[in-house]
């Protein structure tokens, strides 16, 4: 589930394309990391891939999967790379939480199943929440192993 932030002010025609916003934000993170090589190591990308994504002569856009990897490596909330931070007051505000002003709206795209699960989670007791979190952290490999133990 990705969260997208859109500016609904009058100048939204001037908004940069999502690929440009992601590239600018990623370049800023690379700069803060001490350069593309340090950034590549932190995120788990090759130097070549970083050059393709944010170099002066970039040849690839930063897709959802790469954006998630970058956000996870930096401990950022999902969707952070999609926000035009130049309009924000400070980088610290951006990294600690998305504070929406009167000209922004926060849209979440989720399936009905995801919304139902989130609703059930929010309605749960603390014990129920812990059970849901444990189930969510269980990999398919673990589920297969549990099934084979039960069957055997």
C-alpha positions, 0 to 999 in steps of 0.5 A, spaced: 500 500 500 503 506 497 501 513 500 501 519 495 500 526 497 497 531 492 497 538 492 490 541 491 492 548 491 492 553 484 499 552 482 498 544 482 499 545 474 507 547 476 508 541 480 513 536 478 512 529 475 513 524 480 519 521 477 522 528 478 520 529 485 523 522 487 530 523 483 531 530 487 529 527 494 534 521 492 539 526 490 538 530 497 539 523 501 545 521 497 548 528 498 547 527 506 550 520 505 556 523 503 555 521 495 552 516 491 557 511 493 555 511 500 548 512 498 549 505 494 552 501 500 546 504 505 541 502 500 544 496 497 544 498 490 550 498 486 554 504 484 552 503 477 544 503 479 545 509 483 548 513 477 542 510 472 537 513 477 540 519 480 546 521 475 547 527 471 545 523 465 540 518 469 537 513 464 532 510 469 526 512 473 525 510 481 520 505 481 515 504 487 520 498 489 526 502 488 523 507 492 520 503 498 527 500 498 530 507 499 525 509 504 526 503 508 534 503 508 533 510 511 527 509 516 522 514 512 515 513 512 512 510 505 511 515 500 516 520 503 520 520 496 514 522 493 513 529 496 516 535 494 520 537 500 522 544 497 515 546 499 516 544 506 519 548 512 524 543 514 527 536 512 526 534 519 519 535 519 518 531 513 522 525 516 518 525 523 511 525 520 507 528 514 504 535 516 499 536 511 497 544 510 490 546 508 493 545 500 494 538 501 490 532 501 493 525 503 490 519 499 491 512 501 490 507 495 488 500 498 484 494 496 477 493 500 481 487 503 486 491 506 481 496 509 477 491 512 484 488 515 486 495 518 479 496 520 479 489 524 486 491 527 484 498 529 478 495 533 482 489 536 484 489 543 492 489 544 492 482 544 489 481 538 493 487 535 499 483 537 496 476 534 495 480 527 502 483 527 505 476 528 501 473 523 503 479 518 510 477 520 510 470 518 513 468 511 510 463 506 516 459 508 514 459 515 506 457 513 509 451 509 513 449 514 507 449 520 502 445 515 507 440 514 508 439 521 501 439 522 500 434 517 506 429 519 
